[in-house]
């Protein structure tokens, strides 16, 4: 009979310990189509270029950027950028908060000792001085988490920590994209500067020739003025482009957090593509969930969902346990002697009856951040889907036709400036 009762108590305790008041999490439906659009403007086949297509979400930035100088600049930015350091500090703070909250799941054991000296005529041991020594090890007010309040608070802190990690990854991805764009912009401006200097030399020679022809009466003054105008325009372009190159270098140094070595700066636009071309032309929209910004929003949702469980558990009894085991004696010499040990166990339970709406007021509070995270998550999905290079109309046309023509035109002296963004292509968090 006693074994049956003990088994019943243990079974009931385990059943209560398994209680979880948090609602079942259901991932929101993505507000984007299930697959990328199809058509000639989006590329045919499985890739935008020749060869085997890569998976963007599984591609590290070191594999995506093929230019060695650009890769070194990105590494410098990742090591020295101030904003990224702030994101790393936020991750460490969230991790520490999670560790503090997780520690409440287990009882905190502490050891202590006291010595009491008393001189009272009403002492239990008779009148006169009484010395009392005590040493003990115990647990103080440990909450027995029968309804999942502490577990849900720990889960909420854990999801906040995961969200901070994804936020850091998003900051790193943005930094890599901005650094690459700044480096490529400077390369394009350097190319423009080279072309402008070539044009200045050509227009200068043309101007001298027209002046000589005008002096001989062969050319008119109009031809000289036209040549002068072209020459002045080329000089103006040089001054403008020189300023742009200096601004590009300053922006690159700001992103890198230090002065970029001259050996890593671009002297002209790279002859070969600085990035990988072979991206798939048709991928499922579920891959957007692997973006750091969307993953961070989902972790925020999970944290708010766990906070709802903690708020619900506040309506149920709170059971805590205080226990101690130690030794007590009237003399320090026989503190740990025979017959001086003692123990005590003091469980307590409290149930809110009249709290004047406090718990009811706390219950809707986690729902507000849940709604606040749910809407930005959908908005981030739509924005990410719109920025996807495999969805961008004309991506295949650029890769297969326009890029080679633009490069050839640049090599032959036409002042074409490229500012093609690189953000959103591939996984930059690795």
TORKOL-4160 file (C-alpha; in steps of 0.2 Angstrom, whole numbers, padded with zeros to 4 digits, m for minus):
430
<pt num="1" X="0000" Y="0000" Z="0000"/>
<pt num="2" X="0014" Y="0012" Z="0004"/>
<pt num="3" X="0023" Y="0008" Z="m0012"/>
<pt num="4" X="0007" Y="0012" Z="m0022"/>
<pt num="5" X="0005" Y="0028" Z="m0013"/>
<pt num="6" X="0023" Y="0033" Z="m0016"/>
<pt num="7" X="0021" Y="0028" Z="m0034"/>
<pt num="8" X="0006" Y="0039" Z="m0036"/>
<pt num="9" X="0014" Y="0054" Z="m0028"/>
<pt num="10" X="0029" Y="0052" Z="m0040"/>
<pt num="11" X="0018" Y="0050" Z="m0055"/>
<pt num="12" X="0008" Y="0065" Z="m0050"/>
<pt num="13" X="0023" Y="0075" Z="m0047"/>
<pt num="14" X="0030" Y="0071" Z="m0064"/>
<pt num="15" X="0014" Y="0075" Z="m0073"/>
<pt num="16" X="0013" Y="0092" Z="m0065"/>
<pt num="17" X="0031" Y="0095" Z="m0069"/>
<pt num="18" X="0027" Y="0091" Z="m0087"/>
<pt num="19" X="0014" Y="0105" Z="m0087"/>
<pt num="20" X="0017" Y="0119" Z="m0100"/>
<pt num="21" X="0006" Y="0134" Z="m0101"/>
<pt num="22" X="0014" Y="0141" Z="m0117"/>
<pt num="23" X="0003" Y="0140" Z="m0132"/>
<pt num="24" X="0008" Y="0128" Z="m0146"/>
<pt num="25" X="0019" Y="0138" Z="m0158"/>
<pt num="26" X="0013" Y="0139" Z="m0176"/>
<pt num="27" X="0025" Y="0147" Z="m0189"/>
<pt num="28" X="0016" Y="0161" Z="m0198"/>
<pt num="29" X="0012" Y="0158" Z="m0216"/>
<pt num="30" X="0025" Y="0168" Z="m0227"/>
<pt num="31" X="0017" Y="0182" Z="m0237"/>
<pt num="32" X="0027" Y="0177" Z="m0253"/>
<pt num="33" X="0023" Y="0165" Z="m0267"/>
<pt num="34" X="0029" Y="0147" Z="m0264"/>
<pt num="35" X="0042" Y="0148" Z="m0278"/>
<pt num="36" X="0051" Y="0161" Z="m0288"/>
<pt num="37" X="0043" Y="0168" Z="m0304"/>
<pt num="38" X="0047" Y="0160" Z="m0321"/>
<pt num="39" X="0051" Y="0167" Z="m0338"/>
<pt num="40" X="0065" Y="0173" Z="m0349"/>
<pt num="41" X="0069" Y="0188" Z="m0339"/>
<pt num="42" X="0073" Y="0177" Z="m0323"/>
<pt num="43" X="0084" Y="0165" Z="m0332"/>
<pt num="44" X="0081" Y="0148" Z="m0340"/>
<pt num="45" X="0087" Y="0132" Z="m0333"/>
<pt num="46" X="0094" Y="0130" Z="m0316"/>
<pt num="47" X="0107" Y="0144" Z="m0316"/>
<pt num="48" X="0111" Y="0161" Z="m0322"/>
<pt num="49" X="0127" Y="0156" Z="m0329"/>
<pt num="50" X="0137" Y="0142" Z="m0335"/>
<pt num="51" X="0142" Y="0127" Z="m0324"/>
<pt num="52" X="0134" Y="0120" Z="m0309"/>
<pt num="53" X="0124" Y="0132" Z="m0299"/>
<pt num="54" X="0128" Y="0135" Z="m0281"/>
<pt num="55" X="0116" Y="0136" Z="m0266"/>
<pt num="56" X="0116" Y="0154" Z="m0260"/>
<pt num="57" X="0112" Y="0150" Z="m0242"/>
<pt num="58" X="0126" Y="0137" Z="m0240"/>
<pt num="59" X="0139" Y="0148" Z="m0248"/>
<pt num="60" X="0151" Y="0157" Z="m0237"/>
<pt num="61" X="0157" Y="0175" Z="m0241"/>
<pt num="62" X="0175" Y="0169" Z="m0244"/>
<pt num="63" X="0168" Y="0158" Z="m0258"/>
<pt num="64" X="0157" Y="0171" Z="m0265"/>
<pt num="65" X="0170" Y="0184" Z="m0267"/>
<pt num="66" X="0184" Y="0178" Z="m0278"/>
<pt num="67" X="0195" Y="0194" Z="m0278"/>
<pt num="68" X="0209" Y="0192" Z="m0265"/>
<pt num="69" X="0211" Y="0210" Z="m0262"/>
<pt num="70" X="0192" Y="0212" Z="m0259"/>
<pt num="71" X="0192" Y="0197" Z="m0247"/>
<pt num="72" X="0206" Y="0205" Z="m0237"/>
<pt num="73" X="0197" Y="0221" Z="m0235"/>
<pt num="74" X="0181" Y="0212" Z="m0229"/>
<pt num="75" X="0192" Y="0202" Z="m0217"/>
<pt num="76" X="0198" Y="0219" Z="m0210"/>
<pt num="77" X="0181" Y="0226" Z="m0209"/>
<pt num="78" X="0175" Y="0211" Z="m0199"/>
<pt num="79" X="0189" Y="0212" Z="m0187"/>
<pt num="80" X="0188" Y="0231" Z="m0184"/>
<pt num="81" X="0171" Y="0238" Z="m0188"/>
<pt num="82" X="0164" Y="0247" Z="m0172"/>
<pt num="83" X="0145" Y="0243" Z="m0176"/>
<pt num="84" X="0149" Y="0224" Z="m0177"/>
<pt num="85" X="0158" Y="0225" Z="m0161"/>
<pt num="86" X="0142" Y="0232" Z="m0153"/>
<pt num="87" X="0132" Y="0218" Z="m0160"/>
<pt num="88" X="0145" Y="0205" Z="m0153"/>
<pt num="89" X="0143" Y="0214" Z="m0136"/>
<pt num="90" X="0124" Y="0212" Z="m0137"/>
<pt num="91" X="0126" Y="0194" Z="m0140"/>
<pt num="92" X="0137" Y="0192" Z="m0124"/>
<pt num="93" X="0124" Y="0201" Z="m0114"/>
<pt num="94" X="0110" Y="0191" Z="m0120"/>
<pt num="95" X="0120" Y="0175" Z="m0117"/>
<pt num="96" X="0123" Y="0181" Z="m0099"/>
<pt num="97" X="0105" Y="0185" Z="m0096"/>
<pt num="98" X="0100" Y="0167" Z="m0102"/>
<pt num="99" X="0113" Y="0159" Z="m0090"/>
<pt num="100" X="0105" Y="0169" Z="m0076"/>
<pt num="101" X="0088" Y="0164" Z="m0080"/>
<pt num="102" X="0092" Y="0146" Z="m0083"/>
<pt num="103" X="0100" Y="0145" Z="m0066"/>
<pt num="104" X="0083" Y="0147" Z="m0058"/>
<pt num="105" X="0078" Y="0129" Z="m0064"/>
<pt num="106" X="0089" Y="0121" Z="m0052"/>
<pt num="107" X="0090" Y="0124" Z="m0033"/>
<pt num="108" X="0104" Y="0135" Z="m0027"/>
<pt num="109" X="0114" Y="0126" Z="m0013"/>
<pt num="110" X="0123" Y="0137" Z="m0001"/>
<pt num="111" X="0134" Y="0134" Z="0014"/>
<pt num="112" X="0134" Y="0146" Z="0029"/>
<pt num="113" X="0139" Y="0147" Z="0047"/>
<pt num="114" X="0134" Y="0158" Z="0062"/>
<pt num="115" X="0140" Y="0161" Z="0079"/>
<pt num="116" X="0128" Y="0169" Z="0092"/>
<pt num="117" X="0134" Y="0176" Z="0109"/>
<pt num="118" X="0120" Y="0180" Z="0121"/>
<pt num="119" X="0119" Y="0185" Z="0139"/>
<pt num="120" X="0101" Y="0185" Z="0146"/>
<pt num="121" X="0093" Y="0181" Z="0162"/>
<pt num="122" X="0079" Y="0172" Z="0152"/>
<pt num="123" X="0090" Y="0160" Z="0142"/>
<pt num="124" X="0084" Y="0142" Z="0140"/>
<pt num="125" X="0100" Y="0136" Z="0147"/>
<pt num="126" X="0098" Y="0147" Z="0163"/>
<pt num="127" X="0105" Y="0164" Z="0167"/>
<pt num="128" X="0121" Y="0169" Z="0161"/>
<pt num="129" X="0130" Y="0169" Z="0144"/>
<pt num="130" X="0126" Y="0157" Z="0130"/>
<pt num="131" X="0137" Y="0153" Z="0115"/>
<pt num="132" X="0128" Y="0145" Z="0100"/>
<pt num="133" X="0138" Y="0139" Z="0085"/>
<pt num="134" X="0129" Y="0133" Z="0069"/>
<pt num="135" X="0135" Y="0127" Z="0052"/>
<pt num="136" X="0123" Y="0122" Z="0038"/>
<pt num="137" X="0121" Y="0118" Z="0020"/>
<pt num="138" X="0104" Y="0121" Z="0012"/>
<pt num="139" X="0092" Y="0127" Z="m0001"/>
<pt num="140" X="0083" Y="0143" Z="0001"/>
<pt num="141" X="0066" Y="0147" Z="m0007"/>
<pt num="142" X="0068" Y="0136" Z="m0023"/>
<pt num="143" X="0053" Y="0137" Z="m0034"/>
<pt num="144" X="0046" Y="0120" Z="m0038"/>
<pt num="145" X="0042" Y="0123" Z="m0056"/>
<pt num="146" X="0026" Y="0113" Z="m0058"/>
<pt num="147" X="0017" Y="0124" Z="m0070"/>
<pt num="148" X="0032" Y="0129" Z="m0081"/>
<pt num="149" X="0034" Y="0147" Z="m0076"/>
<pt num="150" X="0052" Y="0146" Z="m0074"/>
<pt num="151" X="0055" Y="0135" Z="m0089"/>
<pt num="152" X="0045" Y="0147" Z="m0100"/>
<pt num="153" X="0055" Y="0162" Z="m0093"/>
<pt num="154" X="0071" Y="0152" Z="m0097"/>
<pt num="155" X="0065" Y="0148" Z="m0114"/>
<pt num="156" X="0061" Y="0166" Z="m0118"/>
<pt num="157" X="0078" Y="0171" Z="m0112"/>
<pt num="158" X="0086" Y="0158" Z="m0123"/>
<pt num="159" X="0076" Y="0163" Z="m0139"/>
<pt num="160" X="0081" Y="0181" Z="m0135"/>
<pt num="161" X="0099" Y="0175" Z="m0135"/>
<pt num="162" X="0097" Y="0166" Z="m0152"/>
<pt num="163" X="0088" Y="0182" Z="m0159"/>
<pt num="164" X="0104" Y="0192" Z="m0154"/>
<pt num="165" X="0115" Y="0180" Z="m0163"/>
<pt num="166" X="0105" Y="0181" Z="m0178"/>
<pt num="167" X="0105" Y="0200" Z="m0177"/>
<pt num="168" X="0123" Y="0199" Z="m0176"/>
<pt num="169" X="0124" Y="0188" Z="m0191"/>
<pt num="170" X="0113" Y="0201" Z="m0200"/>
<pt num="171" X="0124" Y="0215" Z="m0195"/>
<pt num="172" X="0139" Y="0205" Z="m0202"/>
<pt num="173" X="0130" Y="0201" Z="m0218"/>
<pt num="174" X="0126" Y="0220" Z="m0221"/>
<pt num="175" X="0144" Y="0225" Z="m0217"/>
<pt num="176" X="0151" Y="0212" Z="m0229"/>
<pt num="177" X="0139" Y="0219" Z="m0243"/>
<pt num="178" X="0142" Y="0237" Z="m0239"/>
<pt num="179" X="0161" Y="0234" Z="m0239"/>
<pt num="180" X="0160" Y="0225" Z="m0256"/>
<pt num="181" X="0149" Y="0238" Z="m0263"/>
<pt num="182" X="0161" Y="0252" Z="m0257"/>
<pt num="183" X="0176" Y="0243" Z="m0264"/>
<pt num="184" X="0168" Y="0240" Z="m0281"/>
<pt num="185" X="0162" Y="0258" Z="m0282"/>
<pt num="186" X="0179" Y="0264" Z="m0279"/>
<pt num="187" X="0185" Y="0252" Z="m0293"/>
<pt num="188" X="0172" Y="0259" Z="m0305"/>
<pt num="189" X="0177" Y="0277" Z="m0300"/>
<pt num="190" X="0196" Y="0272" Z="m0303"/>
<pt num="191" X="0191" Y="0266" Z="m0320"/>
<pt num="192" X="0181" Y="0282" Z="m0324"/>
<pt num="193" X="0197" Y="0292" Z="m0318"/>
<pt num="194" X="0208" Y="0282" Z="m0329"/>
<pt num="195" X="0196" Y="0285" Z="m0344"/>
<pt num="196" X="0195" Y="0303" Z="m0340"/>
<pt num="197" X="0213" Y="0305" Z="m0340"/>
<pt num="198" X="0215" Y="0296" Z="m0357"/>
<pt num="199" X="0201" Y="0308" Z="m0364"/>
<pt num="200" X="0210" Y="0323" Z="m0357"/>
<pt num="201" X="0226" Y="0318" Z="m0366"/>
<pt num="202" X="0216" Y="0314" Z="m0382"/>
<pt num="203" X="0206" Y="0330" Z="m0381"/>
<pt num="204" X="0222" Y="0340" Z="m0377"/>
<pt num="205" X="0231" Y="0333" Z="m0393"/>
<pt num="206" X="0216" Y="0337" Z="m0403"/>
<pt num="207" X="0215" Y="0355" Z="m0396"/>
<pt num="208" X="0234" Y="0358" Z="m0400"/>
<pt num="209" X="0231" Y="0351" Z="m0418"/>
<pt num="210" X="0216" Y="0362" Z="m0421"/>
<pt num="211" X="0225" Y="0377" Z="m0414"/>
<pt num="212" X="0239" Y="0374" Z="m0426"/>
<pt num="213" X="0227" Y="0372" Z="m0441"/>
<pt num="214" X="0218" Y="0388" Z="m0435"/>
<pt num="215" X="0235" Y="0397" Z="m0436"/>
<pt num="216" X="0238" Y="0391" Z="m0453"/>
<pt num="217" X="0220" Y="0396" Z="m0459"/>
<pt num="218" X="0215" Y="0378" Z="m0461"/>
<pt num="219" X="0202" Y="0376" Z="m0447"/>
<pt num="220" X="0189" Y="0388" Z="m0441"/>
<pt num="221" X="0188" Y="0396" Z="m0423"/>
<pt num="222" X="0172" Y="0386" Z="m0420"/>
<pt num="223" X="0182" Y="0370" Z="m0421"/>
<pt num="224" X="0195" Y="0377" Z="m0409"/>
<pt num="225" X="0181" Y="0382" Z="m0397"/>
<pt num="226" X="0173" Y="0364" Z="m0398"/>
<pt num="227" X="0190" Y="0356" Z="m0395"/>
<pt num="228" X="0193" Y="0368" Z="m0380"/>
<pt num="229" X="0176" Y="0363" Z="m0373"/>
<pt num="230" X="0179" Y="0345" Z="m0374"/>
<pt num="231" X="0196" Y="0347" Z="m0366"/>
<pt num="232" X="0189" Y="0357" Z="m0352"/>
<pt num="233" X="0175" Y="0344" Z="m0349"/>
<pt num="234" X="0188" Y="0331" Z="m0348"/>
<pt num="235" X="0197" Y="0341" Z="m0335"/>
<pt num="236" X="0181" Y="0344" Z="m0325"/>
<pt num="237" X="0177" Y="0325" Z="m0326"/>
<pt num="238" X="0195" Y="0322" Z="m0319"/>
<pt num="239" X="0192" Y="0334" Z="m0304"/>
<pt num="240" X="0175" Y="0327" Z="m0300"/>
<pt num="241" X="0180" Y="0309" Z="m0302"/>
<pt num="242" X="0196" Y="0312" Z="m0291"/>
<pt num="243" X="0184" Y="0318" Z="m0277"/>
<pt num="244" X="0173" Y="0303" Z="m0279"/>
<pt num="245" X="0188" Y="0291" Z="m0277"/>
<pt num="246" X="0194" Y="0300" Z="m0261"/>
<pt num="247" X="0176" Y="0299" Z="m0254"/>
<pt num="248" X="0175" Y="0281" Z="m0259"/>
<pt num="249" X="0191" Y="0278" Z="m0250"/>
<pt num="250" X="0185" Y="0287" Z="m0234"/>
<pt num="251" X="0169" Y="0277" Z="m0234"/>
<pt num="252" X="0179" Y="0261" Z="m0236"/>
<pt num="253" X="0191" Y="0266" Z="m0222"/>
<pt num="254" X="0175" Y="0270" Z="m0211"/>
<pt num="255" X="0168" Y="0253" Z="m0214"/>
<pt num="256" X="0184" Y="0244" Z="m0211"/>
<pt num="257" X="0187" Y="0253" Z="m0195"/>
<pt num="258" X="0205" Y="0257" Z="m0200"/>
<pt num="259" X="0215" Y="0263" Z="m0215"/>
<pt num="260" X="0214" Y="0250" Z="m0229"/>
<pt num="261" X="0232" Y="0247" Z="m0235"/>
<pt num="262" X="0235" Y="0254" Z="m0253"/>
<pt num="263" X="0239" Y="0236" Z="m0259"/>
<pt num="264" X="0221" Y="0231" Z="m0256"/>
<pt num="265" X="0213" Y="0246" Z="m0264"/>
<pt num="266" X="0207" Y="0244" Z="m0282"/>
<pt num="267" X="0217" Y="0253" Z="m0296"/>
<pt num="268" X="0203" Y="0249" Z="m0309"/>
<pt num="269" X="0188" Y="0238" Z="m0311"/>
<pt num="270" X="0193" Y="0219" Z="m0310"/>
<pt num="271" X="0196" Y="0211" Z="m0326"/>
<pt num="272" X="0187" Y="0195" Z="m0320"/>
<pt num="273" X="0171" Y="0195" Z="m0310"/>
<pt num="274" X="0174" Y="0198" Z="m0291"/>
<pt num="275" X="0159" Y="0187" Z="m0287"/>
<pt num="276" X="0152" Y="0170" Z="m0291"/>
<pt num="277" X="0140" Y="0170" Z="m0306"/>
<pt num="278" X="0131" Y="0153" Z="m0305"/>
<pt num="279" X="0116" Y="0156" Z="m0294"/>
<pt num="280" X="0101" Y="0145" Z="m0296"/>
<pt num="281" X="0086" Y="0152" Z="m0306"/>
<pt num="282" X="0072" Y="0144" Z="m0296"/>
<pt num="283" X="0073" Y="0141" Z="m0277"/>
<pt num="284" X="0059" Y="0138" Z="m0265"/>
<pt num="285" X="0054" Y="0153" Z="m0254"/>
<pt num="286" X="0057" Y="0143" Z="m0238"/>
<pt num="287" X="0075" Y="0147" Z="m0240"/>
<pt num="288" X="0071" Y="0165" Z="m0235"/>
<pt num="289" X="0069" Y="0158" Z="m0217"/>
<pt num="290" X="0087" Y="0156" Z="m0216"/>
<pt num="291" X="0091" Y="0174" Z="m0218"/>
<pt num="292" X="0097" Y="0181" Z="m0202"/>
<pt num="293" X="0085" Y="0195" Z="m0201"/>
<pt num="294" X="0070" Y="0184" Z="m0203"/>
<pt num="295" X="0077" Y="0170" Z="m0191"/>
<pt num="296" X="0079" Y="0184" Z="m0178"/>
<pt num="297" X="0061" Y="0189" Z="m0180"/>
<pt num="298" X="0056" Y="0171" Z="m0178"/>
<pt num="299" X="0066" Y="0169" Z="m0162"/>
<pt num="300" X="0058" Y="0185" Z="m0155"/>
<pt num="301" X="0041" Y="0176" Z="m0159"/>
<pt num="302" X="0046" Y="0161" Z="m0150"/>
<pt num="303" X="0052" Y="0171" Z="m0135"/>
<pt num="304" X="0035" Y="0180" Z="m0134"/>
<pt num="305" X="0026" Y="0164" Z="m0135"/>
<pt num="306" X="0036" Y="0157" Z="m0120"/>
<pt num="307" X="0032" Y="0173" Z="m0110"/>
<pt num="308" X="0013" Y="0169" Z="m0113"/>
<pt num="309" X="0016" Y="0153" Z="m0104"/>
<pt num="310" X="0025" Y="0161" Z="m0090"/>
<pt num="311" X="0010" Y="0174" Z="m0088"/>
<pt num="312" X="m0002" Y="0160" Z="m0088"/>
<pt num="313" X="0007" Y="0150" Z="m0075"/>
<pt num="314" X="0006" Y="0165" Z="m0063"/>
<pt num="315" X="m0013" Y="0160" Z="m0061"/>
<pt num="316" X="m0008" Y="0144" Z="m0052"/>
<pt num="317" X="0000" Y="0140" Z="m0035"/>
<pt num="318" X="0018" Y="0145" Z="m0033"/>
<pt num="319" X="0027" Y="0131" Z="m0023"/>
<pt num="320" X="0044" Y="0134" Z="m0015"/>
<pt num="321" X="0055" Y="0124" Z="m0005"/>
<pt num="322" X="0067" Y="0128" Z="0009"/>
<pt num="323" X="0078" Y="0115" Z="0016"/>
<pt num="324" X="0094" Y="0114" Z="0027"/>
<pt num="325" X="0106" Y="0101" Z="0035"/>
<pt num="326" X="0119" Y="0105" Z="0047"/>
<pt num="327" X="0126" Y="0105" Z="0064"/>
<pt num="328" X="0123" Y="0115" Z="0080"/>
<pt num="329" X="0132" Y="0116" Z="0096"/>
<pt num="330" X="0135" Y="0126" Z="0112"/>
<pt num="331" X="0153" Y="0125" Z="0109"/>
<pt num="332" X="0164" Y="0127" Z="0094"/>
<pt num="333" X="0175" Y="0112" Z="0099"/>
<pt num="334" X="0161" Y="0099" Z="0097"/>
<pt num="335" X="0152" Y="0108" Z="0083"/>
<pt num="336" X="0153" Y="0092" Z="0072"/>
<pt num="337" X="0152" Y="0080" Z="0086"/>
<pt num="338" X="0140" Y="0066" Z="0089"/>
<pt num="339" X="0122" Y="0071" Z="0091"/>
<pt num="340" X="0124" Y="0089" Z="0085"/>
<pt num="341" X="0117" Y="0087" Z="0067"/>
<pt num="342" X="0100" Y="0094" Z="0062"/>
<pt num="343" X="0089" Y="0095" Z="0047"/>
<pt num="344" X="0074" Y="0105" Z="0042"/>
<pt num="345" X="0062" Y="0105" Z="0027"/>
<pt num="346" X="0049" Y="0119" Z="0024"/>
<pt num="347" X="0039" Y="0118" Z="0009"/>
<pt num="348" X="0027" Y="0133" Z="0006"/>
<pt num="349" X="0013" Y="0136" Z="m0007"/>
<pt num="350" X="0004" Y="0152" Z="m0011"/>
<pt num="351" X="m0011" Y="0155" Z="m0023"/>
<pt num="352" X="m0016" Y="0172" Z="m0029"/>
<pt num="353" X="m0034" Y="0176" Z="m0024"/>
<pt num="354" X="m0036" Y="0195" Z="m0024"/>
<pt num="355" X="m0022" Y="0204" Z="m0035"/>
<pt num="356" X="m0034" Y="0217" Z="m0042"/>
<pt num="357" X="m0031" Y="0212" Z="m0060"/>
<pt num="358" X="m0012" Y="0211" Z="m0059"/>
<pt num="359" X="m0011" Y="0194" Z="m0067"/>
<pt num="360" X="m0024" Y="0198" Z="m0080"/>
<pt num="361" X="m0015" Y="0213" Z="m0084"/>
<pt num="362" X="0001" Y="0204" Z="m0087"/>
<pt num="363" X="m0007" Y="0190" Z="m0098"/>
<pt num="364" X="m0010" Y="0201" Z="m0113"/>
<pt num="365" X="0007" Y="0209" Z="m0112"/>
<pt num="366" X="0017" Y="0195" Z="m0121"/>
<pt num="367" X="0004" Y="0195" Z="m0135"/>
<pt num="368" X="0009" Y="0213" Z="m0140"/>
<pt num="369" X="0027" Y="0210" Z="m0143"/>
<pt num="370" X="0022" Y="0194" Z="m0152"/>
<pt num="371" X="0011" Y="0204" Z="m0164"/>
<pt num="372" X="0025" Y="0217" Z="m0165"/>
<pt num="373" X="0037" Y="0203" Z="m0171"/>
<pt num="374" X="0025" Y="0194" Z="m0182"/>
<pt num="375" X="0021" Y="0208" Z="m0193"/>
<pt num="376" X="0039" Y="0213" Z="m0196"/>
<pt num="377" X="0043" Y="0195" Z="m0200"/>
<pt num="378" X="0031" Y="0195" Z="m0214"/>
<pt num="379" X="0037" Y="0212" Z="m0220"/>
<pt num="380" X="0055" Y="0206" Z="m0220"/>
<pt num="381" X="0050" Y="0190" Z="m0230"/>
<pt num="382" X="0042" Y="0201" Z="m0243"/>
<pt num="383" X="0057" Y="0213" Z="m0244"/>
<pt num="384" X="0069" Y="0198" Z="m0245"/>
<pt num="385" X="0059" Y="0190" Z="m0258"/>
<pt num="386" X="0059" Y="0206" Z="m0268"/>
<pt num="387" X="0078" Y="0208" Z="m0267"/>
<pt num="388" X="0082" Y="0191" Z="m0271"/>
<pt num="389" X="0093" Y="0191" Z="m0287"/>
<pt num="390" X="0085" Y="0175" Z="m0294"/>
<pt num="391" X="0069" Y="0185" Z="m0294"/>
<pt num="392" X="0075" Y="0201" Z="m0301"/>
<pt num="393" X="0069" Y="0203" Z="m0319"/>
<pt num="394" X="0084" Y="0205" Z="m0330"/>
<pt num="395" X="0096" Y="0196" Z="m0319"/>
<pt num="396" X="0099" Y="0183" Z="m0332"/>
<pt num="397" X="0100" Y="0196" Z="m0346"/>
<pt num="398" X="0114" Y="0205" Z="m0336"/>
<pt num="399" X="0123" Y="0189" Z="m0333"/>
<pt num="400" X="0123" Y="0182" Z="m0350"/>
<pt num="401" X="0123" Y="0197" Z="m0361"/>
<pt num="402" X="0125" Y="0215" Z="m0354"/>
<pt num="403" X="0139" Y="0212" Z="m0342"/>
<pt num="404" X="0152" Y="0206" Z="m0356"/>
<pt num="405" X="0146" Y="0221" Z="m0367"/>
<pt num="406" X="0148" Y="0234" Z="m0353"/>
<pt num="407" X="0165" Y="0227" Z="m0348"/>
<pt num="408" X="0171" Y="0228" Z="m0366"/>
<pt num="409" X="0164" Y="0245" Z="m0368"/>
<pt num="410" X="0174" Y="0251" Z="m0352"/>
<pt num="411" X="0190" Y="0243" Z="m0359"/>
<pt num="412" X="0188" Y="0253" Z="m0375"/>
<pt num="413" X="0186" Y="0270" Z="m0366"/>
<pt num="414" X="0168" Y="0272" Z="m0363"/>
<pt num="415" X="0164" Y="0280" Z="m0346"/>
<pt num="416" X="0152" Y="0267" Z="m0339"/>
<pt num="417" X="0150" Y="0267" Z="m0320"/>
<pt num="418" X="0144" Y="0251" Z="m0312"/>
<pt num="419" X="0135" Y="0251" Z="m0295"/>
<pt num="420" X="0128" Y="0234" Z="m0296"/>
<pt num="421" X="0123" Y="0229" Z="m0278"/>
<pt num="422" X="0130" Y="0213" Z="m0270"/>
<pt num="423" X="0119" Y="0212" Z="m0255"/>
<pt num="424" X="0107" Y="0197" Z="m0253"/>
<pt num="425" X="0118" Y="0185" Z="m0264"/>
<pt num="426" X="0123" Y="0170" Z="m0254"/>
<pt num="427" X="0126" Y="0167" Z="m0235"/>
<pt num="428" X="0138" Y="0181" Z="m0228"/>
<pt num="429" X="0137" Y="0175" Z="m0210"/>
<pt num="430" X="0150" Y="0161" Z="m0212"/>
